Amino acid sequence: MIGIVLRVVLLVFALIGFAGTGASLAVGRYRHQMDVQRDLGMLGVACMLFVFGALCTAVGTGLVGVLAFGGVALWASYVLMAQHLGIFYVEVNGRVLAREETTREEPFESRG
């Protein structure tokens, strides 16, 4: 029973690591597009989280789990964060699955 619980805990930690990796890569890409400079700190964080997730997955399930479990988790977190940042939008049946951006109007007019 302890073996199963330990594997589940390792996979939860791996999921956190891979999700952080995908989010860090999306933020790094967004900052590269906005500032035209590489954010080496975000790439370093992404590498560190990937190694953490890969080690947890390798201990819990084996090396094949890194590709099967980690690849899906990393891809999904990257897509969700990139869509949240506005790098691209996911479209299903002609509808964009993102919140509509509304224009903000000033509540008070400035009188000069």
N, CA, C and O atoms as CSV, one atom per row, in Angstrom:
chain,resi,resn,atom,element,x,y,z
A,1,MET,N,N,0.819,-1.197,0.000
A,1,MET,CA,C,0.000,0.000,0.000
A,1,MET,C,C,0.864,1.263,0.000
A,1,MET,O,O,0.531,2.246,-0.663
A,2,ILE,N,N,1.963,1.237,0.737
A,2,ILE,CA,C,2.857,2.391,0.784
A,2,ILE,C,C,3.443,2.663,-0.595
A,2,ILE,O,O,3.642,3.819,-0.967
A,3,GLY,N,N,3.720,1.606,-1.355
A,3,GLY,CA,C,4.287,1.781,-2.688
A,3,GLY,C,C,3.358,2.545,-3.617
A,3,GLY,O,O,3.816,3.383,-4.394
A,4,ILE,N,N,2.076,2.273,-3.550
A,4,ILE,CA,C,1.109,2.964,-4.403
A,4,ILE,C,C,0.968,4.421,-3.978
A,4,ILE,O,O,0.917,5.317,-4.821
A,5,VAL,N,N,0.907,4.655,-2.678
A,5,VAL,CA,C,0.788,6.028,-2.183
A,5,VAL,C,C,2.022,6.833,-2.550
A,5,VAL,O,O,1.913,7.997,-2.935
A,6,LEU,N,N,3.193,6.224,-2.434
A,6,LEU,CA,C,4.431,6.907,-2.793
A,6,LEU,C,C,4.453,7.260,-4.276
A,6,LEU,O,O,4.889,8.353,-4.638
A,7,ARG,N,N,3.998,6.370,-5.131
A,7,ARG,CA,C,3.936,6.661,-6.578
A,7,ARG,C,C,2.978,7.802,-6.882
A,7,ARG,O,O,3.275,8.662,-7.712
A,8,VAL,N,N,1.830,7.813,-6.215
A,8,VAL,CA,C,0.864,8.894,-6.440
A,8,VAL,C,C,1.454,10.229,-5.995
A,8,VAL,O,O,1.310,11.231,-6.695
A,9,VAL,N,N,2.113,10.252,-4.845
A,9,VAL,CA,C,2.730,11.488,-4.366
A,9,VAL,C,C,3.822,11.948,-5.331
A,9,VAL,O,O,3.915,13.139,-5.629
A,10,LEU,N,N,4.642,11.032,-5.821
A,10,LEU,CA,C,5.673,11.398,-6.787
A,10,LEU,C,C,5.074,11.938,-8.076
A,10,LEU,O,O,5.607,12.884,-8.656
A,11,LEU,N,N,3.980,11.353,-8.528
A,11,LEU,CA,C,3.339,11.845,-9.752
A,11,LEU,C,C,2.682,13.206,-9.541
A,11,LEU,O,O,2.628,14.008,-10.472
A,12,VAL,N,N,2.188,13.478,-8.353
A,12,VAL,CA,C,1.636,14.811,-8.064
A,12,VAL,C,C,2.759,15.845,-8.098
A,12,VAL,O,O,2.604,16.921,-8.676
A,13,PHE,N,N,3.897,15.513,-7.472
A,13,PHE,CA,C,5.041,16.427,-7.529
A,13,PHE,C,C,5.524,16.601,-8.963
A,13,PHE,O,O,5.883,17.708,-9.363
A,14,ALA,N,N,5.536,15.532,-9.733
A,14,ALA,CA,C,5.955,15.619,-11.135
A,14,ALA,C,C,4.995,16.490,-11.937
A,14,ALA,O,O,5.424,17.267,-12.790
A,15,LEU,N,N,3.707,16.362,-11.667
A,15,LEU,CA,C,2.719,17.195,-12.355
A,15,LEU,C,C,2.950,18.669,-12.059
A,15,LEU,O,O,2.851,19.508,-12.954
A,16,ILE,N,N,3.257,18.983,-10.812
A,16,ILE,CA,C,3.557,20.370,-10.453
A,16,ILE,C,C,4.807,20.848,-11.192
A,16,ILE,O,O,4.840,21.970,-11.696
A,17,GLY,N,N,5.825,20.004,-11.258
A,17,GLY,CA,C,7.053,20.377,-11.960
A,17,GLY,C,C,6.840,20.589,-13.451
A,17,GLY,O,O,7.326,21.571,-14.013
A,18,PHE,N,N,6.118,19.678,-14.098
A,18,PHE,CA,C,5.876,19.815,-15.534
A,18,PHE,C,C,4.942,20.982,-15.849
A,18,PHE,O,O,5.118,21.658,-16.863
A,19,ALA,N,N,3.955,21.222,-14.993
A,19,ALA,CA,C,3.064,22.368,-15.206
A,19,ALA,C,C,3.839,23.671,-15.061
A,19,ALA,O,O,3.621,24.611,-15.825
A,20,GLY,N,N,4.733,23.731,-14.097
A,20,GLY,CA,C,5.570,24.916,-13.946
A,20,GLY,C,C,6.513,25.107,-15.116
A,20,GLY,O,O,6.806,26.237,-15.505
A,21,THR,N,N,6.987,24.015,-15.675
A,21,THR,CA,C,7.863,24.099,-16.844
A,21,THR,C,C,7.129,24.701,-18.037
A,21,THR,O,O,7.647,25.599,-18.702
A,22,GLY,N,N,5.931,24.207,-18.306
A,22,GLY,CA,C,5.154,24.747,-19.425
A,22,GLY,C,C,4.805,26.208,-19.236
A,22,GLY,O,O,4.875,26.995,-20.180
A,23,ALA,N,N,4.428,26.574,-18.022
A,23,ALA,CA,C,4.100,27.974,-17.751
A,23,ALA,C,C,5.343,28.859,-17.883
A,23,ALA,O,O,5.257,29.964,-18.420
A,24,SER,N,N,6.480,28.393,-17.406
A,24,SER,CA,C,7.714,29.174,-17.514
A,24,SER,C,C,8.127,29.367,-18.968
A,24,SER,O,O,8.581,30.444,-19.352
A,25,LEU,N,N,7.969,28.324,-19.774
A,25,LEU,CA,C,8.296,28.462,-21.194
A,25,LEU,C,C,7.372,29.456,-21.888
A,25,LEU,O,O,7.818,30.228,-22.737
A,26,ALA,N,N,6.092,29.444,-21.537
A,26,ALA,CA,C,5.148,30.395,-22.137
A,26,ALA,C,C,5.474,31.821,-21.717
A,26,ALA,O,O,5.432,32.733,-22.543
A,27,VAL,N,N,5.795,32.024,-20.454
A,27,VAL,CA,C,6.152,33.367,-19.982
A,27,VAL,C,C,7.449,33.826,-20.638
A,27,VAL,O,O,7.567,34.989,-21.024
A,28,GLY,N,N,8.419,32.932,-20.768
A,28,GLY,CA,C,9.659,33.283,-21.448
A,28,GLY,C,C,9.435,33.665,-22.900
A,28,GLY,O,O,10.050,34.610,-23.394
A,29,ARG,N,N,8.564,32.943,-23.588
A,29,ARG,CA,C,8.262,33.278,-24.984
A,29,ARG,C,C,7.542,34.611,-25.078
A,29,ARG,O,O,7.816,35.406,-25.977
A,30,TYR,N,N,6.623,34.859,-24.155
A,30,TYR,CA,C,5.889,36.124,-24.144
A,30,TYR,C,C,6.843,37.298,-23.913
A,30,TYR,O,O,6.752,38.317,-24.597
A,31,ARG,N,N,7.752,37.155,-22.956
A,31,ARG,CA,C,8.703,38.231,-22.684
A,31,ARG,C,C,9.663,38.429,-23.845
A,31,ARG,O,O,10.090,39.552,-24.115
A,32,HIS,N,N,10.006,37.345,-24.536
A,32,HIS,CA,C,10.869,37.474,-25.713
A,32,HIS,C,C,10.156,38.234,-26.822
A,32,HIS,O,O,10.774,39.038,-27.520
A,33,GLN,N,N,8.869,37.989,-26.988
A,33,GLN,CA,C,8.114,38.702,-28.016
A,33,GLN,C,C,7.914,40.171,-27.665
A,33,GLN,O,O,7.923,41.024,-28.552
A,34,MET,N,N,7.733,40.474,-26.383
A,34,MET,CA,C,7.480,41.849,-25.977
A,34,MET,C,C,8.765,42.668,-25.860
A,34,MET,O,O,8.793,43.829,-26.270
A,35,ASP,N,N,9.815,42.086,-25.313
A,35,ASP,CA,C,11.043,42.830,-25.048
A,35,ASP,C,C,12.144,42.567,-26.058
A,35,ASP,O,O,13.149,43.278,-26.055
A,36,VAL,N,N,11.994,41.581,-26.915
A,36,VAL,CA,C,12.970,41.168,-27.914
A,36,VAL,C,C,14.292,40.773,-27.249
A,36,VAL,O,O,15.351,40.876,-27.869
A,37,GLN,N,N,14.237,40.330,-26.016
A,37,GLN,CA,C,15.404,39.803,-25.329
A,37,GLN,C,C,15.011,38.497,-24.671
A,37,GLN,O,O,13.884,38.344,-24.199
A,38,ARG,N,N,15.923,37.576,-24.641
A,38,ARG,CA,C,15.672,36.295,-23.984
A,38,ARG,C,C,15.667,36.494,-22.479
A,38,ARG,O,O,16.520,37.194,-21.933
A,39,ASP,N,N,14.712,35.883,-21.821
A,39,ASP,CA,C,14.660,35.904,-20.367
A,39,ASP,C,C,15.329,34.618,-19.874
A,39,ASP,O,O,14.679,33.581,-19.738
A,40,LEU,N,N,16.619,34.698,-19.613
A,40,LEU,CA,C,17.374,33.515,-19.230
A,40,LEU,C,C,16.958,32.994,-17.863
A,40,LEU,O,O,17.101,31.803,-17.584
A,41,GLY,N,N,16.448,33.864,-17.015
A,41,GLY,CA,C,15.970,33.424,-15.705
A,41,GLY,C,C,14.791,32.479,-15.831
A,41,GLY,O,O,14.733,31.460,-15.143
A,42,MET,N,N,13.847,32.809,-16.705
A,42,MET,CA,C,12.681,31.935,-16.912
A,42,MET,C,C,13.096,30.624,-17.556
A,42,MET,O,O,12.539,29.577,-17.227
A,43,LEU,N,N,14.059,30.658,-18.466
A,43,LEU,CA,C,14.536,29.420,-19.069
A,43,LEU,C,C,15.249,28.551,-18.035
A,43,LEU,O,O,15.152,27.325,-18.074
A,44,GLY,N,N,15.959,29.187,-17.116
A,44,GLY,CA,C,16.603,28.442,-16.037
A,44,GLY,C,C,15.591,27.803,-15.104
A,44,GLY,O,O,15.757,26.657,-14.687
A,45,VAL,N,N,14.542,28.544,-14.780
A,45,VAL,CA,C,13.469,27.997,-13.940
A,45,VAL,C,C,12.790,26.836,-14.654
A,45,VAL,O,O,12.478,25.820,-14.033
A,46,ALA,N,N,12.560,26.982,-15.959
A,46,ALA,CA,C,11.925,25.909,-16.724
A,46,ALA,C,C,12.790,24.652,-16.722
A,46,ALA,O,O,12.274,23.545,-16.567
A,47,CYS,N,N,14.095,24.814,-16.892
A,47,CYS,CA,C,15.000,23.646,-16.864
A,47,CYS,C,C,15.002,22.983,-15.497
A,47,CYS,O,O,14.966,21.757,-15.396
A,48,MET,N,N,15.044,23.792,-14.446
A,48,MET,CA,C,15.058,23.245,-13.098
A,48,MET,C,C,13.775,22.473,-12.798
A,48,MET,O,O,13.826,21.378,-12.239
A,49,LEU,N,N,12.626,23.041,-13.165
A,49,LEU,CA,C,11.354,22.368,-12.920
A,49,LEU,C,C,11.213,21.115,-13.778
A,49,LEU,O,O,10.625,20.127,-13.336
A,50,PHE,N,N,11.751,21.143,-15.009
A,50,PHE,CA,C,11.690,19.957,-15.854
A,50,PHE,C,C,12.510,18.820,-15.261
A,50,PHE,O,O,12.063,17.673,-15.239
A,51,VAL,N,N,13.703,19.135,-14.782
A,51,VAL,CA,C,14.539,18.100,-14.165
A,51,VAL,C,C,13.851,17.527,-12.936
A,51,VAL,O,O,13.865,16.314,-12.730
A,52,PHE,N,N,13.251,18.383,-12.118
A,52,PHE,CA,C,12.524,17.922,-10.935
A,52,PHE,C,C,11.369,16.997,-11.328
A,52,PHE,O,O,11.209,15.920,-10.754
A,53,GLY,N,N,10.567,17.420,-12.305
A,53,GLY,CA,C,9.447,16.594,-12.748
A,53,GLY,C,C,9.903,15.292,-13.383
A,53,GLY,O,O,9.283,14.247,-13.183
A,54,ALA,N,N,10.993,15.354,-14.154
A,54,ALA,CA,C,11.494,14.147,-14.804
A,54,ALA,C,C,12.033,13.150,-13.777
A,54,ALA,O,O,11.825,11.945,-13.915
A,55,LEU,N,N,12.718,13.645,-12.756
A,55,LEU,CA,C,13.222,12.742,-11.719
A,55,LEU,C,C,12.080,12.102,-10.930
A,55,LEU,O,O,12.111,10.902,-10.654
A,56,CYS,N,N,11.080,12.896,-10.568
A,56,CYS,CA,C,9.936,12.336,-9.833
A,56,CYS,C,C,9.200,11.301,-10.675
A,56,CYS,O,O,8.786,10.263,-10.158
A,57,THR,N,N,9.034,11.573,-11.957
A,57,THR,CA,C,8.339,10.635,-12.830
A,57,THR,C,C,9.173,9.383,-13.054
A,57,THR,O,O,8.638,8.275,-13.053
A,58,ALA,N,N,10.464,9.544,-13.244
A,58,ALA,CA,C,11.335,8.386,-13.472
A,58,ALA,C,C,11.349,7.463,-12.266
A,58,ALA,O,O,11.356,6.242,-12.425
A,59,VAL,N,N,11.352,8.021,-11.064
A,59,VAL,CA,C,11.323,7.191,-9.868
A,59,VAL,C,C,9.959,6.536,-9.698
A,59,VAL,O,O,9.872,5.378,-9.288
A,60,GLY,N,N,8.900,7.265,-10.009
A,60,GLY,CA,C,7.547,6.747,-9.808
A,60,GLY,C,C,7.092,5.743,-10.839
A,60,GLY,O,O,6.446,4.753,-10.496
A,61,THR,N,N,7.420,5.980,-12.112
A,61,THR,CA,C,6.888,5.113,-13.168
A,61,THR,C,C,7.942,4.574,-14.121
A,61,THR,O,O,7.726,3.536,-14.746
A,62,GLY,N,N,9.058,5.241,-14.245
A,62,GLY,CA,C,10.081,4.827,-15.198
A,62,GLY,C,C,10.317,5.910,-16.235
A,62,GLY,O,O,9.623,6.926,-16.253
A,63,LEU,N,N,11.297,5.689,-17.096
A,63,LEU,CA,C,11.658,6.700,-18.091
A,63,LEU,C,C,10.593,6.905,-19.157
A,63,LEU,O,O,10.470,8.003,-19.700
A,64,VAL,N,N,9.833,5.883,-19.460
A,64,VAL,CA,C,8.763,6.038,-20.458
A,64,VAL,C,C,7.688,6.989,-19.934
A,64,VAL,O,O,7.044,7.690,-20.714
A,65,GLY,N,N,7.497,7.013,-18.632
A,65,GLY,CA,C,6.523,7.918,-18.017
A,65,GLY,C,C,6.872,9.380,-18.197
A,65,GLY,O,O,5.988,10.237,-18.210
A,66,VAL,N,N,8.180,9.675,-18.338
A,66,VAL,CA,C,8.585,11.058,-18.537
A,66,VAL,C,C,8.009,11.571,-19.848
A,66,VAL,O,O,7.495,12.688,-19.902
A,67,LEU,N,N,8.088,10.775,-20.897
A,67,LEU,CA,C,7.509,11.192,-22.180
A,67,LEU,C,C,5.988,11.150,-22.170
A,67,LEU,O,O,5.328,12.070,-22.652
A,68,ALA,N,N,5.437,10.069,-21.614
A,68,ALA,CA,C,3.984,9.901,-21.645
A,68,ALA,C,C,3.276,10.876,-20.703
A,68,ALA,O,O,2.346,11.569,-21.115
A,69,PHE,N,N,3.700,10.930,-19.476
A,69,PHE,CA,C,3.054,11.782,-18.472
A,69,PHE,C,C,3.552,13.220,-18.568
A,69,PHE,O,O,2.757,14.159,-18.593
A,70,GLY,N,N,4.864,13.384,-18.622
A,70,GLY,CA,C,5.453,14.716,-18.635
A,70,GLY,C,C,5.175,15.488,-19.906
A,70,GLY,O,O,4.935,16.694,-19.862
A,71,GLY,N,N,5.205,14.809,-21.032
A,71,GLY,CA,C,4.947,15.494,-22.299
A,71,GLY,C,C,3.553,16.080,-22.375
A,71,GLY,O,O,3.365,17.205,-22.836
A,72,VAL,N,N,2.583,15.316,-21.922
A,72,VAL,CA,C,1.192,15.789,-21.953
A,72,VAL,C,C,0.996,16.929,-20.955
A,72,VAL,O,O,0.370,17.937,-21.283
A,73,ALA,N,N,1.523,16.781,-19.746
A,73,ALA,CA,C,1.365,17.819,-18.725
A,73,ALA,C,C,2.062,19.112,-19.141
A,73,ALA,O,O,1.512,20.199,-18.964
A,74,LEU,N,N,3.265,18.999,-19.691
A,74,LEU,CA,C,4.004,20.172,-20.129
A,74,LEU,C,C,3.287,20.876,-21.277
A,74,LEU,O,O,3.152,22.100,-21.272
A,75,TRP,N,N,2.832,20.111,-22.251
A,75,TRP,CA,C,2.135,20.699,-23.399
A,75,TRP,C,C,0.850,21.401,-22.962
A,75,TRP,O,O,0.579,22.520,-23.399
A,76,ALA,N,N,0.068,20.763,-22.115
A,76,ALA,CA,C,-1.204,21.347,-21.679
A,76,ALA,C,C,-0.980,22.630,-20.883
A,76,ALA,O,O,-1.699,23.609,-21.080
A,77,SER,N,N,-0.002,22.637,-19.996
A,77,SER,CA,C,0.237,23.848,-19.211
A,77,SER,C,C,0.787,24.975,-20.080
A,77,SER,O,O,0.479,26.144,-19.850
A,78,TYR,N,N,1.602,24.628,-21.081
A,78,TYR,CA,C,2.109,25.657,-21.993
A,78,TYR,C,C,0.967,26.280,-22.784
A,78,TYR,O,O,0.892,27.501,-22.918
A,79,VAL,N,N,0.086,25.447,-23.302
A,79,VAL,CA,C,-1.028,25.957,-24.109
A,79,VAL,C,C,-1.948,26.838,-23.263
A,79,VAL,O,O,-2.364,27.908,-23.707
A,80,LEU,N,N,-2.263,26.395,-22.057
A,80,LEU,CA,C,-3.149,27.185,-21.198
A,80,LEU,C,C,-2.517,28.519,-20.811
A,80,LEU,O,O,-3.197,29.546,-20.831
A,81,MET,N,N,-1.242,28.527,-20.464
A,81,MET,CA,C,-0.593,29.781,-20.081
A,81,MET,C,C,-0.398,30.699,-21.276
A,81,MET,O,O,-0.589,31.910,-21.154
A,82,ALA,N,N,-0.026,30.158,-22.420
A,82,ALA,CA,C,0.148,30.990,-23.615
A,82,ALA,C,C,-1.177,31.610,-24.040
A,82,ALA,O,O,-1.214,32.762,-24.474
A,83,GLN,N,N,-2.250,30.863,-23.919
A,83,GLN,CA,C,-3.563,31.417,-24.250
A,83,GLN,C,C,-3.942,32.496,-23.247
A,83,GLN,O,O,-4.520,33.516,-23.623
A,84,HIS,N,N,-3.626,32.283,-21.982
A,84,HIS,CA,C,-3.923,33.276,-20.955
A,84,HIS,C,C,-3.141,34.567,-21.184
A,84,HIS,O,O,-3.662,35.657,-20.951
A,85,LEU,N,N,-1.896,34.449,-21.638
A,85,LEU,CA,C,-1.070,35.623,-21.897
A,85,LEU,C,C,-1.419,36.318,-23.205
A,85,LEU,O,O,-1.027,37.466,-23.415
A,86,GLY,N,N,-2.145,35.648,-24.082
A,86,GLY,CA,C,-2.545,36.254,-25.342
A,86,GLY,C,C,-1.579,36.003,-26.473
A,86,GLY,O,O,-1.625,36.707,-27.482
A,87,ILE,N,N,-0.699,35.014,-26.339
A,87,ILE,CA,C,0.219,34.689,-27.430
A,87,ILE,C,C,-0.563,34.133,-28.611
A,87,ILE,O,O,-0.283,34.477,-29.760
A,88,PHE,N,N,-1.534,33.281,-28.338
A,88,PHE,CA,C,-2.431,32.762,-29.363
A,88,PHE,C,C,-3.734,32.369,-28.701
A,88,PHE,O,O,-3.835,32.353,-27.474
A,89,TYR,N,N,-4.723,32.055,-29.501
A,89,TYR,CA,C,-6.023,31.649,-28.995
A,89,TYR,C,C,-6.400,30.301,-29.575
A,89,TYR,O,O,-6.114,30.019,-30.739
A,90,VAL,N,N,-7.032,29.479,-28.781
A,90,VAL,CA,C,-7.505,28.181,-29.226
A,90,VAL,C,C,-8.925,28.365,-29.735
A,90,VAL,O,O,-9.762,28.965,-29.061
A,91,GLU,N,N,-9.194,27.845,-30.932
A,91,GLU,CA,C,-10.491,28.014,-31.553
A,91,GLU,C,C,-11.137,26.647,-31.764
A,91,GLU,O,O,-10.501,25.734,-32.290
A,92,VAL,N,N,-12.403,26.503,-31.356
A,92,VAL,CA,C,-13.139,25.261,-31.522
A,92,VAL,C,C,-14.456,25.580,-32.219
A,92,VAL,O,O,-15.259,26.367,-31.719
A,93,ASN,N,N,-14.668,24.964,-33.371
A,93,ASN,CA,C,-15.893,25.157,-34.149
A,93,ASN,C,C,-16.183,26.629,-34.421
A,93,ASN,O,O,-17.335,27.059,-34.360
A,94,GLY,N,N,-15.152,27.393,-34.718
A,94,GLY,CA,C,-15.338,28.786,-35.064
A,94,GLY,C,C,-15.457,29.717,-33.873
A,94,GLY,O,O,-15.554,30.931,-34.053
A,95,ARG,N,N,-15.452,29.179,-32.655
A,95,ARG,CA,C,-15.545,30.021,-31.459
A,95,ARG,C,C,-14.196,30.048,-30.761
A,95,ARG,O,O,-13.542,29.016,-30.609
A,96,VAL,N,N,-13.796,31.205,-30.349
A,96,VAL,CA,C,-12.535,31.347,-29.636
A,96,VAL,C,C,-12.776,31.030,-28.169
A,96,VAL,O,O,-13.661,31.610,-27.539
A,97,LEU,N,N,-11.986,30.108,-27.626
A,97,LEU,CA,C,-12.119,29.723,-26.226
A,97,LEU,C,C,-11.259,30.623,-25.346
A,97,LEU,O,O,-10.302,30.162,-24.725
A,98,ALA,N,N,-11.595,31.874,-25.298
A,98,ALA,CA,C,-10.877,32.820,-24.446
A,98,ALA,C,C,-11.854,33.908,-24.048
A,98,ALA,O,O,-12.895,34.102,-24.674
A,99,ARG,N,N,-11.496,34.598,-23.011
A,99,ARG,CA,C,-12.375,35.681,-22.584
A,99,ARG,C,C,-12.285,36.821,-23.580
A,99,ARG,O,O,-11.224,37.095,-24.142
A,100,GLU,N,N,-13.383,37.463,-23.783
A,100,GLU,CA,C,-13.427,38.594,-24.699
A,100,GLU,C,C,-12.792,39.792,-24.014
A,100,GLU,O,O,-13.089,40.093,-22.858
A,101,GLU,N,N,-11.936,40.456,-24.726
A,101,GLU,CA,C,-11.326,41.645,-24.160
A,101,GLU,C,C,-12.284,42.810,-24.344
A,101,GLU,O,O,-12.768,43.069,-25.446
A,102,THR,N,N,-12.539,43.480,-23.288
A,102,THR,CA,C,-13.437,44.627,-23.338
A,102,THR,C,C,-12.623,45.893,-23.211
A,102,THR,O,O,-11.577,45.916,-22.563
A,103,THR,N,N,-13.102,46.922,-23.823
A,103,THR,CA,C,-12.421,48.206,-23.702
A,103,THR,C,C,-12.874,48.863,-22.417
A,103,THR,O,O,-14.061,48.890,-22.092
A,104,ARG,N,N,-11.929,49.378,-21.714
A,104,ARG,CA,C,-12.252,50.044,-20.461
A,104,ARG,C,C,-12.467,51.521,-20.730
A,104,ARG,O,O,-11.677,52.183,-21.405
A,105,GLU,N,N,-13.541,52.000,-20.190
A,105,GLU,CA,C,-13.823,53.425,-20.309
A,105,GLU,C,C,-13.530,54.078,-18.972
A,105,GLU,O,O,-13.699,53.472,-17.914
A,106,GLU,N,N,-13.095,55.305,-19.039
A,106,GLU,CA,C,-12.822,56.036,-17.821
A,106,GLU,C,C,-14.134,56.345,-17.122
A,106,GLU,O,O,-15.063,56.843,-17.757
A,107,PRO,N,N,-14.231,56.061,-15.827
A,107,PRO,CA,C,-15.492,56.322,-15.144
A,107,PRO,C,C,-15.773,57.799,-14.964
A,107,PRO,O,O,-16.935,58.200,-14.907
A,108,PHE,N,N,-14.746,58.610,-14.874
A,108,PHE,CA,C,-14.925,60.054,-14.709
A,108,PHE,C,C,-14.161,60.772,-15.802
A,108,PHE,O,O,-13.054,60.379,-16.170
A,109,GLU,N,N,-14.752,61.804,-16.304
A,109,GLU,CA,C,-14.063,62.601,-17.314
A,109,GLU,C,C,-13.158,63.597,-16.614
A,109,GLU,O,O,-13.525,64.193,-15.601
A,110,SER,N,N,-12.008,63.760,-17.155
A,110,SER,CA,C,-11.106,64.748,-16.566
A,110,SER,C,C,-11.464,66.137,-17.095
A,110,SER,O,O,-11.595,66.356,-18.300
A,111,ARG,N,N,-11.611,67.030,-16.187
A,111,ARG,CA,C,-11.957,68.400,-16.582
A,111,ARG,C,C,-10.750,69.276,-16.349
A,111,ARG,O,O,-10.242,69.381,-15.232
A,112,GLY,N,N,-10.323,69.871,-17.363
A,112,GLY,CA,C,-9.090,70.619,-17.253
A,112,GLY,C,C,-9.324,72.029,-17.261
A,112,GLY,O,O,-8.379,72.813,-17.174
